[in-house]
Amino acid sequence: MSSPVPDRYFRGGAGRLSLDFVRTLRHRGEGTETEMLPDTAALTAWVAQFGPWPSAPRPAGVGQDAAARGLREAVYELIVVARSPQGIHGFSSRGRETVNSAALSPVPAPHLGPSGSIRWHADDPTSATLALIARDALDLVSSRAIDRVHECANPGCQALFLDSSRPGTRRWCSMNTCGNKAKKENLRGRITQPG
Ligand SMILES: [Zn+2]
């Protein structure tokens, strides 16, 4: 049995749902690579944290974690090729199939209650959230926003984020984590430097 995932466990703030999802594989391609979605319990926790649900969503089913990891890697590949000189044409047909098929699933539907509040519903909250991710990724790579997707300047992070600052000079995935760390290291460097 897998151990329970604490509330608000996952890092967000990348500016787009698809980018927040992509960073669930941390330190991609390095020796310290860390899988944040190893099982259905972790996927359910991600869906609860990032989906529009008013309460805990129905847990992910058997195999949906593998499907989610597959989609994540396809979305990552899509964003990488879209940012490269060759552009979206370089996207593999396998990746295209994975993203397209996830985008086909129904997304959460709004439901207006008698008190005037909106609640979101889906028969399968996991696949509905994966559909939102796939649609978000397709929207991102086919819009000019893709030019504003950058890699975090912290070498230990390298998470992709959308820079929505007006001058377009944001360097960190999050000021609270990587930005703050860099500021502190910068300060420490200045203090320990002679002269
Ligand atoms: Zn970062």
py3Dmol code that shows the C-alpha trace and the ligand (Angstrom):
import py3Dmol

protein = """\
ATOM      1  CA  MET A   1       0.000   0.000   0.000  1.00  0.00           C
ATOM      2  CA  SER A   2       1.288   3.470  -0.829  1.00  0.00           C
ATOM      3  CA  SER A   3       1.740   6.095   1.861  1.00  0.00           C
ATOM      4  CA  PRO A   4      -0.717   9.023   1.958  1.00  0.00           C
ATOM      5  CA  VAL A   5       0.279  12.209   0.135  1.00  0.00           C
ATOM      6  CA  PRO A   6       0.139  15.379   2.255  1.00  0.00           C
ATOM      7  CA  ASP A   7      -2.165  18.274   1.234  1.00  0.00           C
ATOM      8  CA  ARG A   8      -0.680  20.865  -1.178  1.00  0.00           C
ATOM      9  CA  TYR A   9       2.233  18.517  -1.707  1.00  0.00           C
ATOM     10  CA  PHE A  10       2.956  19.437  -5.319  1.00  0.00           C
ATOM     11  CA  ARG A  11       4.622  22.573  -6.607  1.00  0.00           C
ATOM     12  CA  GLY A  12       2.441  24.838  -8.718  1.00  0.00           C
ATOM     13  CA  GLY A  13       2.811  28.379  -9.961  1.00  0.00           C
ATOM     14  CA  ALA A  14       4.246  27.565 -13.397  1.00  0.00           C
ATOM     15  CA  GLY A  15       1.488  29.673 -14.926  1.00  0.00           C
ATOM     16  CA  ARG A  16      -0.243  26.908 -16.898  1.00  0.00           C
ATOM     17  CA  LEU A  17      -1.836  23.653 -15.831  1.00  0.00           C
ATOM     18  CA  SER A  18       0.202  21.669 -18.379  1.00  0.00           C
ATOM     19  CA  LEU A  19       3.461  23.179 -17.086  1.00  0.00           C
ATOM     20  CA  ASP A  20       2.570  22.413 -13.471  1.00  0.00           C
ATOM     21  CA  PHE A  21       1.860  18.852 -14.550  1.00  0.00           C
ATOM     22  CA  VAL A  22       5.132  18.452 -16.454  1.00  0.00           C
ATOM     23  CA  ARG A  23       7.122  19.279 -13.338  1.00  0.00           C
ATOM     24  CA  THR A  24       5.827  16.196 -11.514  1.00  0.00           C
ATOM     25  CA  LEU A  25       8.970  14.541 -12.856  1.00  0.00           C
ATOM     26  CA  ARG A  26      11.576  16.560 -11.016  1.00  0.00           C
ATOM     27  CA  HIS A  27      15.218  16.907 -12.129  1.00  0.00           C
ATOM     28  CA  ARG A  28      14.314  15.283 -15.441  1.00  0.00           C
ATOM     29  CA  GLY A  29      17.162  13.350 -17.040  1.00  0.00           C
ATOM     30  CA  GLU A  30      19.520  13.773 -14.089  1.00  0.00           C
ATOM     31  CA  GLY A  31      20.767  11.365 -11.461  1.00  0.00           C
ATOM     32  CA  THR A  32      18.435  12.991  -8.950  1.00  0.00           C
ATOM     33  CA  GLU A  33      15.359  12.499 -11.158  1.00  0.00           C
ATOM     34  CA  THR A  34      12.328  12.116  -8.891  1.00  0.00           C
ATOM     35  CA  GLU A  35       8.944  10.672  -9.886  1.00  0.00           C
ATOM     36  CA  MET A  36       6.199  12.531  -8.009  1.00  0.00           C
ATOM     37  CA  LEU A  37       3.386  10.426  -9.527  1.00  0.00           C
ATOM     38  CA  PRO A  38       4.539   6.872  -8.769  1.00  0.00           C
ATOM     39  CA  ASP A  39       1.041   5.474  -8.092  1.00  0.00           C
ATOM     40  CA  THR A  40      -2.693   6.169  -8.215  1.00  0.00           C
ATOM     41  CA  ALA A  41      -2.675   7.713  -4.700  1.00  0.00           C
ATOM     42  CA  ALA A  42      -0.195  10.373  -5.812  1.00  0.00           C
ATOM     43  CA  LEU A  43      -2.164  11.013  -9.011  1.00  0.00           C
ATOM     44  CA  THR A  44      -5.406  11.386  -7.021  1.00  0.00           C
ATOM     45  CA  ALA A  45      -3.648  13.925  -4.769  1.00  0.00           C
ATOM     46  CA  TRP A  46      -2.456  15.889  -7.822  1.00  0.00           C
ATOM     47  CA  VAL A  47      -5.956  15.884  -9.311  1.00  0.00           C
ATOM     48  CA  ALA A  48      -7.346  17.082  -5.949  1.00  0.00           C
ATOM     49  CA  GLN A  49      -4.794  19.887  -5.688  1.00  0.00           C
ATOM     50  CA  PHE A  50      -4.985  21.186  -9.266  1.00  0.00           C
ATOM     51  CA  GLY A  51      -8.481  20.234 -10.421  1.00  0.00           C
ATOM     52  CA  PRO A  52     -11.584  22.408  -9.888  1.00  0.00           C
ATOM     53  CA  TRP A  53     -13.241  19.981  -7.472  1.00  0.00           C
ATOM     54  CA  PRO A  54     -15.070  21.238  -4.375  1.00  0.00           C
ATOM     55  CA  SER A  55     -14.067  18.191  -2.337  1.00  0.00           C
ATOM     56  CA  ALA A  56     -11.830  15.152  -2.644  1.00  0.00           C
ATOM     57  CA  PRO A  57     -12.349  13.655  -6.117  1.00  0.00           C
ATOM     58  CA  ARG A  58     -12.990   9.993  -6.716  1.00  0.00           C
ATOM     59  CA  PRO A  59      -9.655   8.150  -6.551  1.00  0.00           C
ATOM     60  CA  ALA A  60      -7.811   7.359  -9.766  1.00  0.00           C
ATOM     61  CA  GLY A  61      -8.364   3.841 -11.081  1.00  0.00           C
ATOM     62  CA  VAL A  62      -5.908   1.082 -11.845  1.00  0.00           C
ATOM     63  CA  GLY A  63      -3.627   2.048 -14.725  1.00  0.00           C
ATOM     64  CA  GLN A  64      -4.571   5.714 -14.759  1.00  0.00           C
ATOM     65  CA  ASP A  65      -1.237   6.618 -13.149  1.00  0.00           C
ATOM     66  CA  ALA A  66       0.645   4.999 -16.035  1.00  0.00           C
ATOM     67  CA  ALA A  67      -1.605   6.828 -18.515  1.00  0.00           C
ATOM     68  CA  ALA A  68      -0.938  10.100 -16.682  1.00  0.00           C
ATOM     69  CA  ARG A  69       2.828   9.591 -16.781  1.00  0.00           C
ATOM     70  CA  GLY A  70       2.596   8.769 -20.494  1.00  0.00           C
ATOM     71  CA  LEU A  71       0.615  11.927 -21.148  1.00  0.00           C
ATOM     72  CA  ARG A  72       3.065  13.973 -19.081  1.00  0.00           C
ATOM     73  CA  GLU A  73       6.037  12.808 -21.137  1.00  0.00           C
ATOM     74  CA  ALA A  74       4.159  13.475 -24.393  1.00  0.00           C
ATOM     75  CA  VAL A  75       3.216  16.979 -23.190  1.00  0.00           C
ATOM     76  CA  TYR A  76       6.824  17.603 -22.185  1.00  0.00           C
ATOM     77  CA  GLU A  77       8.060  16.511 -25.633  1.00  0.00           C
ATOM     78  CA  LEU A  78       5.421  18.702 -27.284  1.00  0.00           C
ATOM     79  CA  ILE A  79       6.493  21.795 -25.352  1.00  0.00           C
ATOM     80  CA  VAL A  80      10.186  21.121 -25.964  1.00  0.00           C
ATOM     81  CA  VAL A  81       9.754  20.783 -29.746  1.00  0.00           C
ATOM     82  CA  ALA A  82       7.403  23.774 -29.866  1.00  0.00           C
ATOM     83  CA  ARG A  83      10.149  25.881 -28.227  1.00  0.00           C
ATOM     84  CA  SER A  84      12.858  24.511 -30.543  1.00  0.00           C
ATOM     85  CA  PRO A  85      13.767  26.006 -33.932  1.00  0.00           C
ATOM     86  CA  GLN A  86      12.020  23.174 -35.813  1.00  0.00           C
ATOM     87  CA  GLY A  87       8.778  23.945 -34.010  1.00  0.00           C
ATOM     88  CA  ILE A  88       5.726  21.763 -33.570  1.00  0.00           C
ATOM     89  CA  HIS A  89       6.430  19.824 -36.802  1.00  0.00           C
ATOM     90  CA  GLY A  90       9.077  17.907 -34.879  1.00  0.00           C
ATOM     91  CA  PHE A  91       6.507  16.347 -32.541  1.00  0.00           C
ATOM     92  CA  SER A  92       6.443  12.540 -32.796  1.00  0.00           C
ATOM     93  CA  SER A  93       3.295  10.897 -34.143  1.00  0.00           C
ATOM     94  CA  ARG A  94       3.154   8.750 -31.016  1.00  0.00           C
ATOM     95  CA  GLY A  95       3.224  11.818 -28.792  1.00  0.00           C
ATOM     96  CA  ARG A  96       0.583  13.476 -30.959  1.00  0.00           C
ATOM     97  CA  GLU A  97      -1.689  10.478 -30.583  1.00  0.00           C
ATOM     98  CA  THR A  98      -1.258  10.443 -26.786  1.00  0.00           C
ATOM     99  CA  VAL A  99      -2.068  14.142 -26.377  1.00  0.00           C
ATOM    100  CA  ASN A 100      -4.928  14.100 -28.883  1.00  0.00           C
ATOM    101  CA  SER A 101      -6.550  11.088 -27.306  1.00  0.00           C
ATOM    102  CA  ALA A 102      -6.365  12.570 -23.774  1.00  0.00           C
ATOM    103  CA  ALA A 103      -7.852  15.829 -25.095  1.00  0.00           C
ATOM    104  CA  LEU A 104     -10.872  13.904 -26.441  1.00  0.00           C
ATOM    105  CA  SER A 105     -12.151  12.923 -22.981  1.00  0.00           C
ATOM    106  CA  PRO A 106     -14.880  15.060 -21.405  1.00  0.00           C
ATOM    107  CA  VAL A 107     -13.608  17.936 -19.274  1.00  0.00           C
ATOM    108  CA  PRO A 108     -15.217  18.982 -15.963  1.00  0.00           C
ATOM    109  CA  ALA A 109     -18.673  20.512 -16.437  1.00  0.00           C
ATOM    110  CA  PRO A 110     -19.933  23.483 -14.431  1.00  0.00           C
ATOM    111  CA  HIS A 111     -23.125  23.052 -12.417  1.00  0.00           C
ATOM    112  CA  LEU A 112     -24.991  26.086 -11.065  1.00  0.00           C
ATOM    113  CA  GLY A 113     -26.505  25.472  -7.622  1.00  0.00           C
ATOM    114  CA  PRO A 114     -29.551  27.228  -6.136  1.00  0.00           C
ATOM    115  CA  SER A 115     -27.275  29.442  -4.011  1.00  0.00           C
ATOM    116  CA  GLY A 116     -25.629  30.790  -7.159  1.00  0.00           C
ATOM    117  CA  SER A 117     -22.364  28.968  -6.717  1.00  0.00           C
ATOM    118  CA  ILE A 118     -20.754  26.907  -9.461  1.00  0.00           C
ATOM    119  CA  ARG A 119     -19.580  23.375  -8.764  1.00  0.00           C
ATOM    120  CA  TRP A 120     -17.538  21.329 -11.160  1.00  0.00           C
ATOM    121  CA  HIS A 121     -18.400  17.760 -11.947  1.00  0.00           C
ATOM    122  CA  ALA A 122     -16.994  14.885 -14.000  1.00  0.00           C
ATOM    123  CA  ASP A 123     -17.901  11.195 -14.063  1.00  0.00           C
ATOM    124  CA  ASP A 124     -14.191  10.442 -14.125  1.00  0.00           C
ATOM    125  CA  PRO A 125     -12.346  13.311 -12.399  1.00  0.00           C
ATOM    126  CA  THR A 126      -8.929  11.851 -13.251  1.00  0.00           C
ATOM    127  CA  SER A 127      -9.455  11.552 -16.989  1.00  0.00           C
ATOM    128  CA  ALA A 128     -11.275  14.921 -16.981  1.00  0.00           C
ATOM    129  CA  THR A 129      -8.211  16.552 -15.387  1.00  0.00           C
ATOM    130  CA  LEU A 130      -5.899  14.825 -17.876  1.00  0.00           C
ATOM    131  CA  ALA A 131      -8.160  16.159 -20.652  1.00  0.00           C
ATOM    132  CA  LEU A 132      -7.773  19.681 -19.250  1.00  0.00           C
ATOM    133  CA  ILE A 133      -3.987  19.222 -19.244  1.00  0.00           C
ATOM    134  CA  ALA A 134      -3.899  17.963 -22.850  1.00  0.00           C
ATOM    135  CA  ARG A 135      -6.166  20.778 -24.060  1.00  0.00           C
ATOM    136  CA  ASP A 136      -4.116  23.343 -22.157  1.00  0.00           C
ATOM    137  CA  ALA A 137      -0.896  22.038 -23.730  1.00  0.00           C
ATOM    138  CA  LEU A 138      -2.377  22.174 -27.254  1.00  0.00           C
ATOM    139  CA  ASP A 139      -3.629  25.698 -26.634  1.00  0.00           C
ATOM    140  CA  LEU A 140      -0.237  26.741 -25.254  1.00  0.00           C
ATOM    141  CA  VAL A 141       1.864  25.451 -28.154  1.00  0.00           C
ATOM    142  CA  SER A 142      -0.488  26.894 -30.767  1.00  0.00           C
ATOM    143  CA  SER A 143      -0.480  30.364 -29.258  1.00  0.00           C
ATOM    144  CA  ARG A 144       2.151  33.074 -28.927  1.00  0.00           C
ATOM    145  CA  ALA A 145       2.391  32.279 -25.212  1.00  0.00           C
ATOM    146  CA  ILE A 146       4.825  29.489 -26.105  1.00  0.00           C
ATOM    147  CA  ASP A 147       7.473  32.169 -26.748  1.00  0.00           C
ATOM    148  CA  ARG A 148       7.091  33.131 -23.117  1.00  0.00           C
ATOM    149  CA  VAL A 149       7.769  29.664 -21.739  1.00  0.00           C
ATOM    150  CA  HIS A 150      11.190  29.664 -20.081  1.00  0.00           C
ATOM    151  CA  GLU A 151      13.318  27.309 -18.047  1.00  0.00           C
ATOM    152  CA  CYS A 152      13.930  28.256 -14.420  1.00  0.00           C
ATOM    153  CA  ALA A 153      17.433  29.759 -14.026  1.00  0.00           C
ATOM    154  CA  ASN A 154      18.103  27.635 -10.944  1.00  0.00           C
ATOM    155  CA  PRO A 155      20.309  24.822 -12.330  1.00  0.00           C
ATOM    156  CA  GLY A 156      18.906  22.438  -9.731  1.00  0.00           C
ATOM    157  CA  CYS A 157      15.328  23.130 -10.854  1.00  0.00           C
ATOM    158  CA  GLN A 158      15.032  23.892 -14.599  1.00  0.00           C
ATOM    159  CA  ALA A 159      11.236  23.752 -14.389  1.00  0.00           C
ATOM    160  CA  LEU A 160       9.355  25.249 -17.322  1.00  0.00           C
ATOM    161  CA  PHE A 161       7.156  28.240 -16.530  1.00  0.00           C
ATOM    162  CA  LEU A 162       5.113  30.843 -18.375  1.00  0.00           C
ATOM    163  CA  ASP A 163       6.508  34.325 -17.942  1.00  0.00           C
ATOM    164  CA  SER A 164       3.497  36.622 -17.760  1.00  0.00           C
ATOM    165  CA  SER A 165       5.463  39.602 -16.464  1.00  0.00           C
ATOM    166  CA  ARG A 166       5.128  42.656 -18.700  1.00  0.00           C
ATOM    167  CA  PRO A 167       8.841  43.010 -19.567  1.00  0.00           C
ATOM    168  CA  GLY A 168       9.217  39.240 -20.007  1.00  0.00           C
ATOM    169  CA  THR A 169      12.339  39.040 -17.864  1.00  0.00           C
ATOM    170  CA  ARG A 170      11.237  36.577 -15.196  1.00  0.00           C
ATOM    171  CA  ARG A 171      14.024  34.096 -14.409  1.00  0.00           C
ATOM    172  CA  TRP A 172      12.632  31.850 -11.680  1.00  0.00           C
ATOM    173  CA  CYS A 173       9.784  29.355 -11.676  1.00  0.00           C
ATOM    174  CA  SER A 174       8.773  30.861  -8.368  1.00  0.00           C
ATOM    175  CA  MET A 175      10.069  33.800  -6.381  1.00  0.00           C
ATOM    176  CA  ASN A 176       9.180  31.982  -3.134  1.00  0.00           C
ATOM    177  CA  THR A 177      11.446  29.029  -3.830  1.00  0.00           C
ATOM    178  CA  CYS A 178      14.128  29.328  -6.531  1.00  0.00           C
ATOM    179  CA  GLY A 179      14.121  33.150  -6.683  1.00  0.00           C
ATOM    180  CA  ASN A 180      14.552  33.452  -2.943  1.00  0.00           C
ATOM    181  CA  LYS A 181      17.287  30.827  -2.888  1.00  0.00           C
ATOM    182  CA  ALA A 182      19.242  32.674  -5.586  1.00  0.00           C
ATOM    183  CA  LYS A 183      18.830  35.961  -3.743  1.00  0.00           C
ATOM    184  CA  LYS A 184      20.188  34.414  -0.547  1.00  0.00           C
ATOM    185  CA  GLU A 185      23.138  32.760  -2.333  1.00  0.00           C
ATOM    186  CA  ASN A 186      23.934  36.006  -4.071  1.00  0.00           C
ATOM    187  CA  LEU A 187      23.950  37.794  -0.733  1.00  0.00           C
ATOM    188  CA  ARG A 188      26.069  35.101   0.903  1.00  0.00           C
ATOM    189  CA  GLY A 189      28.561  35.320  -1.999  1.00  0.00           C
ATOM    190  CA  ARG A 190      28.867  39.042  -1.540  1.00  0.00           C
ATOM    191  CA  ILE A 191      29.424  38.675   2.209  1.00  0.00           C
ATOM    192  CA  THR A 192      32.116  35.983   1.921  1.00  0.00           C
ATOM    193  CA  GLN A 193      33.965  37.629  -0.960  1.00  0.00           C
ATOM    194  CA  PRO A 194      37.072  39.483   0.249  1.00  0.00           C
ATOM    195  CA  GLY A 195      37.260  43.227  -0.295  1.00  0.00           C
TER     196      GLY A 195
END
"""
ligand_1 = """\
1
ZN
Zn 12.782 26.801 -10.179
"""
view = py3Dmol.view(width=600, height=400)
view.addModel(protein, "pdb")
view.setStyle({"model": 0}, {"cartoon": {"style": "trace"}})
view.addModel(ligand_1, "xyz")
view.setStyle({"model": 1}, {"stick": {}})
view.zoomTo()
view.show()
